[in-house]
Amino acid sequence: MFKFLKKDNKTTFHAVAEGNLIPINKVEDNVFSEKMLGDGYGVQPTSSEIFAPVKGKIVSVFPTKHAITMTTDSGLEILVHMGIDTVELKGAPFEIFVSEGQTVTPETKIANMDLEELAKTDTTSTVIVVITNMDAVKKISEVTERTVKASEEALTVEV
């Protein structure tokens, strides 16, 4: 009864790139795989185009262009981290298409990541999506490892 009064507290997260969707515990970096920053997932990209994981607002773009933070209307704080140990590359393989304060959707291309350049430097290209304020999360779905297209559903979060 009165379901129309009940607010939808689910947020759908989407694949940020075409490639292989993996659970966060399979990311090749302990900070992420041990969930030190929060829970989420990774995408091992086969395409250079990186998209927003959710509808939300860009909070910051790191000066080294390897990471972008954003928030959702439901209050989730999200980190999109492109590649592992990419901060050392000082932004070279990244082209950013968003700016602070911009509203984005899963169809918004937020960056290009030069996969060939990363391969030359033997840098892992996995893009990691992390919810950094897990205290706001009531329930998070499991991630099933599979091949995905960009913007395909990756997981759902209940706040």
Order of alpha helices (4+ residues) and beta strands (2+ residues): beta-beta-alpha-beta-beta-beta-beta-beta-beta-beta-beta-alpha-beta-beta-beta-beta
